[in-house]
Amino acid sequence: MSQASQGASQPRGAIAFIERIGKKIPDPVIIFMFLLVAALAITGLIGGMEFQTTGADGSPVEHTVKSMLAAENVRWMFDNAILKNWLSFGHGVLGVILVVMLGVGIAENSGLLSAVIKRVGLKLNEKWLPMLLVFLGIMSSIATDAGYLVLIPLAGMLYAGVGKNPLIGMAAAFAGVSAGFSANLIPATPVDVIIGLNARVFAESQNVPFETAAGEALNPATMHYFFIVASTFLLAFLGAWVTKRFVAPRLEKMDYVLPEDLDQSDFSVSEIEQKGLRMAGLGLIASLAAIVALAMGPLAPYTNEAGRTVTPYMNNVILLIAMVFAVTGICFGYTTGKFKSLQDVVNAMVKQMNTFGYVLVLTFFSHNFLAVLSYSGLGVYITYLGATGLMSMGLEQFPVLLIIGFVITTALINLFVGGLTSKWMLLGPIFIPMLYQVNPNMTPDLVSAAYRVADSSTNIITPMMTYAGVILAFMRKYKPDLTFGDVIAMMVPYSAAFLTVWTTMLIVFFSFNIPLGF
């Protein structure tokens, strides 16, 4: 590569600033290590401090911060660090997340999800390419690798095939995969589970009702379903509009090259894959029939001893969705020969779990930190201070401003710190109780929905995003001197439009009391 090309590849300005700051921020695991130590030290300094908050019924509630350096509290930390504070934290949040990933892992490692993307992508009409690429990108969020590693290069090839700059299609697909990450048509996806179950833990740790503003109990896995379905269609149309209005006109003037090794057969669906898709379709029908049978039989609603109606099939929707992924993935895998024995299915689940080693390390420290916040009363005290500060500014009368403020805060943090789970574990336990204390209409489902909007929208304009280097490498096949600064400039219109319009839709849901989910 020439010296000029090397110089052009160096990020400058705001992009370079974000990259420098991002590289100086420690890994989230290290952040939680320091936060745990800091929490212990702070409780040692202010242990015994008393303060007063207002209870749900309006009566005063007295609180005392415990010193975690006291002997009995040190014993509590050691006695509970592994089981209660980590593995059983929040009624087993970690275990539920891992079970979901077992089902998704079978479907992903069988090749099913990649085959679906290729099958649909190759059938797209040129007129509808931008919208459908964004839509496919959004739907691919259930299998992150397939979206980034299959759909984005496929989008480039599709645009090259119709004689247009491949970067146009790749930008649209990237916007869907990354900026539309939190939207989907499928309920109880891993994102739903991670955000929903932890939101319940954050709320219950400070006695915040885990229910809607109307007083209805929330289901962690589906509490955003109506909102994310509407978001899927909104972002697909919006992404197509941004592509045609801003991105395509600019990129159509840009020179590009077609690599000699570009081979459409790399993305074709083979006969055996087509047969596998048909068998996966039969597996889908069979698994859905099994769910209906369970919902009408062993998991049918009933009235318990307290006179309350219990709906077991809704309480277990996460396991049921995981079963659908597992059945369809097994049908596809055995038909295509990817799975030759039950051991191959086991290996697929193990492979998926191998990618979650980091999550285990992260949750050990984050869950123990959150447990200390809750047990010591320090979390309540932080909430009290933050809520008092916001109310002193009169913001309790302007819930829309609270939503916008939280969205902007999360979006900015996302530029420097990647990872949905790590940021949610950091922001959720503070903002869910804090914003509820400021205004009871700021319920856990509303705050967590705002987090989803902000965390997704700025993924595509930060060099801290996990797949940033991969996307740049894919795009450089058509534009060798492309820099990540060029990629960010290409994606800014999507990010700004998604953040603005998506936040507006959330405010509309809130203002007109439209349920976010069920």
N, C-alpha and C positions, 0 to 999 in steps of 0.2 A: 504493500500500500504506500502511496506517495506521502510526502511530508504534509502536503496540503490536505490530503484526506485525513491524516492523523490529527491535524489541527482542528479540522471541522468536527471531529468526533468528540471533542471535549465540550461538555456542557458548560454554559455560562449563564450569568444573570440569576433570575429567581430559581431556575432549575438546579443550577450548581449550588445555590444556597440551601435548597431543600435536601439535596443529596449530601452536602457536608453535615448539616444538622442531623439528618437521619442516621448517618454512619456513626455519629458520636453518641446517639441514644443507645443505651445498653439493650440487650435482648430482654423481652418481657419477663422471662424467668428470673433474670438478675434483678429486674425492677421489683418483682414481688419479693425476692429475698431481702432487698433493702427495705421495702415497705414493712415486711414482717418485723425486722429488727427495729425500725423506726417506731412501729406501733407499740412494741414492748417498752421502748425507752420513754415514749410519751406517756403511756399509762403509769410508768414508774414515777414520772414527774408530777402528774396531775391526779394520781390515784387518790380516791376519797372525795374528789370534787363532786358537789351536788348541783343539779340544775333541774329545771322544771319545763315540761312540755305540755301541750294540750292534747288530751285523749280524744278518741273518736266521738265520745258523747259530750265533749266540751269541758269536761272536768280536768283539773290539773293532775299531771302524773309526775311523780318524783323519780329522779334517776341519780345514780351514783356511779362514777367511773371506778372500776376495779384496777388495782395495780397488778399487772401480770408478772411483776417481779417478786411478788409475795410468794412464800413457799407453797401454799396450797394451790395457787394458780399456776405455778411452774409445774407442779405435779399433774394438774389438770391437762396442761398442754402435752406432756409426755404420755399420759394415759390415753389421750384421745387423738393424737396426731395422725395415726395411721388409719384406724377404722372410722371413727365418727367424723373426724374433721376432714378426711380425704375421701376414702372409698364410699362412705355412707353419707357424705355431705349432701344436704338438700334431698333426703330420701332417695339417695342413689342416683343423682343426676349423671355422674360419670358412666355408670353401668348402662343406663338407658341409651346414652349417646353411642356407646360402643356397640350395642345390639343393633341399632339402626345401621351403623356402618358395616356390620356383617352382611346384611341384606344387600345394601348398595354395592359392597365389594364384590359379591357374586355376580351381580348384573354388569358391573364395570369390567371386571377381569375376564368375564366370558367373552367380551367383545360386543355385547348386545348394544350398549349405549353408543359406541362408535359407529356400529352398523346402521343404527336408526338415524344418526346425524347424516351419514353419507347417503343413505337411501332418500331421505327427505331433501337434502341439499341439492342433489343432482337432478331433482325433478322440478326445481324452482323456475318459474317464468321470469324472464329478464325484467319485466315491468315491476314485478313484486319482489325482486331480489333484495333491495335494502331492508324492507320491512320484515321479510321472512328470515333474513340472516340475523337481524336483531332479535327476532322472536326465538329462533333456534338457539341463539346464544343465551338468552334468558333461561330457556328450558334446560340447557345443558348444565346449569349450575348444580344439579344433583350429582353430576360427575365432573368435577372441575377439570381434570386432566383431559377428558374427551373434548370439552369445549375449547380449551386453549390449544391442544396439540392436534386436533382433527378439524374442528370447524373453521378456525381462523385460516390455516393454510388452504383448506378446501375453498373458502370464500375467495381467496386470491386467485386460485385456479379458475373458478367460475367466471370471475370478471375478466381474466386473461382470455378465456374462451370466447367471450363476446366482444373482444377487441377494446376493452376499457382498462384503465389503470388498475391493476390488481389491488393496490393499496386502498382503493375506495371500498371494495368488499371486505377487506381485512379490517378496516377501521370500523365498519358497521358491525361485523361479527364481534370484534373486541369490545365495542360498546355494550353489546348485549350480554356477552359472557361475564364481563367484569363490572361495568357500571350498573347492570341490571341484575346483579348477583342475588339480591334478596327477593326478587319477584319470582313467581312460578305459578303453574296451574295445579301442581300436585301438592296435596296437604302433607303435613308431617315430614317435610324434608329435613336433612341434617341441620340446616340453618334454623328452621322452625324449632327443632328440638333443643338445640344449644341455647338459643335466645329465650325461648319460652320457659323451659325448666329452670334456667338460672334466674329469670325474672321473678318467678315464683319464690325462689329462695331469697332473693334480695328483698322482696316485699315482706315475706313472713318473718325475716330476721329482725325487722323493726315494726312488727305489728301493723303493716300496711295491708289492707284488705286486698286479696288477689281476686278482684272482681271489677266489672265495668262500672262506669259512672252511674248506671241504672241499678247497680247492686246485684248483677248476675255473675255467678261464678265463672271464672275463665278456665278454658282448657289450654294448657301451655302449647300443645302441638298445633292447634287450629285457631288460636285467638286472633291471628292476623289474616285468616284465609280469604275473606271477602276483599280485604285491602290488597293482598298480593295478587289475587286474580285480576282485579281492576288495574293494578299496576302493570301487570304483564302486557295487557292490551294497550294501555296508555303509552308505555315505554316503547313498544314495538312501532306504533304509529309515530311517536315523537322521534325515535331514532331514525326512521325512514325520512321524516321531514328534514331533520338536521343533515342527513347524508345528502339529500337532493339540493337543499338550499345553501349549505355552507361548505361541506366537505368535498363533494364531487366537483363543483365548479373550480375549486382551487387545485385539486389533484389532477384534473383532466389536462391542466396546463403543464404538469410536471413530467419530465422525461422518465422513462423506466425501461428496464431490460427484461427479456424473458430468458430464464436460465435454460441451457441446453438440455438439462436432465429433467425438465418439466414433463411429467408423464401423467396423463389423466387416469390411467389405469391404477395409479397409486391410491386413488380415492374412489374407485369403482366398487360396486357391491357384487361380489362373486355369486355364482349359482348356489353354492353351499350356504353362503350368508343369507341369501334370499329364502332358502328353505328353512334356515334357522329362525329368521324373522317370522315366518308363518307358524312355526312351532311355538315361538315365544308368544305370538298372538293367541294361540290356543291355551297356552299356560296362563296368560292374562285372564282369559275368560274363566278358566277353571278356578284360579285363585280368587277372582271376584265373586264367583258363585259360592266358594267356600266361606268367604267373608259374610255374604248374605245369609248363608245357612247358620253360621255362628251367631250373627246378630239377631236371628229369629229363634235361635235355640239356646245354647249355654250362655251366650253373652247378651241375651235379650234383657230389656229394662225390667226392673222389679222394684218393689217398695220395701225398704229395710225396716228394722224394728223401730226406728225413730220416726217412721212415717214419711221419709224422704225418698224420692224416686232416684234410683241408681241406674246408670246406663253403662254397663261393662264394656260394650263394644266401642264407645267413645273414650272411655278411660284407657283402653288398650289400642287406640288407633295407631300409635307408633309401631307396636309390634305387628299389627295387621299390614301396615304399609311395607314394613321390612319383609314380611312374608311374600308380598306381591313381587318385590324386587328379586327375592331369592328364587321363587318359582320360575319367573320369566327368564332369569339369567341361567338357571339350570337347564331349562328347555332349549335355549339357544346354544349354550355351551356343549351339551351332549350331541345336538344335531350337527353342529359345525366341526366337532371333533376336538374342540378346545378342552372339553372335559371328557376324559376317557374312563374315569373311575370316580368314586366318591372322594378319593384322596385328593383329586384335582380340585374338587369343590372346597375341600378343607384348605388346600393350599391357597385358593383365591381369597378365602376369609383371612387366613394368616397374613397374606401379602397386604391386605387392606389394613389390618391391625398394625403391621410394621410401620405404616405411615403415621400412626397415632402415638408413636413412642414419645414424641415431643409434647403431645397433649397430656400424657401421663405425668411428665416432669413438670409442666406448667401448672397443672391442677394440684399437684402435691403442695406447691408453695402458695398458689393463689387461694386454694380452699382453706389452708391452715391460716393464712393471713385474714381471710374473711371471717373465719371462726373466732379468731382473736378479737376482731372488730366487734362482733356480735356479743361474745361472752363478756368482754370487758366493759361494754357500754360506750366505747370510743366511737363506734360507728354512729350511734344515736347522737353523740355530742357533736360530731362533724356535721351530721344532718341538721341539728339544731342551729349551729352557727351559720351554715349556708342558707337555711330557710329564713333565719332572722335577717340576714343580710339582704336577701332578695325582697322580703316583705318591707324592709326599711326603704327600699326604692319604689315601693308601691306596685310591684309587678304581680302581686296576687290578684289584682283586678284585670290583668291582661294575659290570660293563659296562652293566647296565640303568640305573644312575644316570648313566652317561656319556651314554646315549641321551637320557634325560629332560633332562639339563642342556643338551645341544646343542639339543634341540627348544625348550626355554624361551628360550634365548639367541636363536635365530633368530626365534622368534615375537615377541619384544620388539623386536628390531631392525627387523622388518617393519612395526611400527607407525610408525616414523619414516622409513624409507628404502624406497621402492617399487622395483619392478623385479626380477624373478626372476634375470635374467642378471647384473646388476651385483652383487647380494648374493652370488650363488654364486661369482663371480670373486673376491670379497673373502674369503668365509668358507671356501670349498672348499680352496684351497691351504694353508690353515693347519690346518683341523680334520681333513681326510682323513689326512695323514701323522701329525699329532699324536695323534689318538685310536688309530690303529693302533699307534704306538709304545707307548702306554699299555697297550693290550690288543689282541693280534693278531686277536681275534674282531671287532674294530671295523673291518671290511673296507670298501673304498670303496663297494660297493653298499649296505651298511647305513647308512653315514653320509649318503650322498646321498639315500637314501629318507627318513631322518629330516628332512633339509632340506626335501624336498618336502612332507611333512606340515605342518611348522611354517610354511613360506612361504605355503601356501595358506590355512590355517585362520584367520589373523588379517587376511586381505585385506579382509574385509567390515566391520571395525570400526576402520578408520583413514581419516582424511580425506586421507591421502597417496596413496591408491589412485587410479590414473589415471582411472577412470570414476566416481569419487565424485560429482562435480558432475552428471554425466549421469544417474545413478540418482536423485539428489535431484530433478532437473528432471522426470523421468518420474513420480515419486511425487507431486510437487506438483500434478499434473493432477487428482488425486483428493483431495488434502489441501493446499490452497494455503499454509497457515501451517506446514507441516512443516519442521523444521530437521534438519541433519545429525546433531545430537545425538539427535533422535528416531529417525533411521534406525539409528544405532549401538545405541541401546537396544533396538530391534527385532531387531537381528542378533546381539547378544551371546549369546543362548541357542544359536544355531547355532554360533558360533565356539567357545564353551566346550565344547559337546558334540563337535564335530568334532575339536578339538585333543585332548581327553581320550580319546575312544574310538578315534580313528585311531592315536594314539600307543600305546594299549594293544594294538591289533591288530599294530602293528609289533613290539612287545615279544613278543607271542605267536609271531609268525613267527620271531623271533630265538631265543627260549627253546626252541622245539620243532624248531629247525633246518629250518624249512620254507623251501625255495628262494624267493627274492624274484622270480626270473625265470629266463630261460634264455639 
